[in-house]
Amino acid sequence: MTDAVSVFSTCPQSSDSEPAKYCARVTDVARWSEAAGCKGILVYSDNRLLDPWLVSQRIIEATERLCPLVAVQPIYMHPYAVAKMVTTFGLLYHRKTYLNMIAGGFKRDLEALNDLTPHDERYDRLEEYSTLIVRLLEHSARGVGYTLEGKYYSVKGLKISPPLPAALAPELFVSGTSEAGQKSATVLDATAIRYPEPPASYEARTFTEHRKNGVRVGIIARATADEAWQVAEERFPPDRKGEVTHQLAMKVSDSTWHKQLSERAIGSRESDDPYWLRPFQSYQTFCPYLVGSYDRVAREIARYITAGFRTFIVDIPPDEHELYSSREVFERAEASAR
């Protein structure tokens, strides 16, 4: 959307749509995202959802430039299969794929697959998994096989054929809220994605030690704060059932960001603070929101930019207008942060 930052939208979840209507919904959101200037679109992956690679194929076929940011869970597929999919997308559509490397996800999803690996060790495995993908693609582009004798994966003289051009090599994203996630992002030279605290929590240039940093955040901005909050309250009304579901999920989660956000005050219209957690704490979405006038929300985004964040993943858009509202916010934020 702007020169200073990269903005990704988020693909709707198949669990929230009727199967017969889901393909059309994905197509609409992908086209809106591209028209609004997004670089890419996050595609979720968990036990409840349709395959993210097939959903990503639909996104690519429905757009001209939008790049899928595919959530990749090591327990779901071998790293060779990931490298093969990235190569196939690149050669068939001449489109770059971004990879959102997931160490955890829903704990019960992992248990159902008999993956009982502790939290920090999952990040160790993720590093080896991701390294295998990247090195395999690099070696294949040079026409040589790749060999790895690792703790979790071993390959011998493995190649991807035909090779992926270097210009289409994937870029990696890693959840970077926990210390283990931050370490993995540094090791992999990946973009560390955080579920952010309020912008005031970050000092200027906080994250200069790792040059690739981003946040997941929802945005509801309008000409006035009253209008924005009215939209926010209508879209995410109080939901006691959702609050209970969230509390139950928190009890079994070992996610650092989940616990951090769950312990914060929700925020409200009366607080004169755009940072709002009701959608997250009532299980209606999975990130904080910023709500207010275009200028007010833009100032908050500008503070994130000043702190060192350069990649933003905005929440699932309900309609095309919401993406253009977000674009207006980022354009104003970029001008303010200069």
Protein Blocks (a to p, Z undefined) as FASTA:
>chain_A
ZZkbccddddddfklpcfklmmmmmmmmmmmmmmnopabdcddddfkbccfklmmmmmmm
mpmklccdddddfklpcfklmmmmmmmmmmmnopacdddddfkbpfklmmmnopabdfkl
mmmmmmmmmmmmmmmmmmmmnopacddddfkbccehiacdddddfklpccddddfkbmml
mmmmmmnopacddddddfklpcghklmmpmbdcddddddddfbfklmmmmmmmmmgcdfk
lmmmmmmmmmmpccfklmmmmmpcebifklopabdcklmmnopaccdcdeddfklmmmmm
mmmmmnopabdcddddfbfklmmmmmmmmmmmmmmmZZ
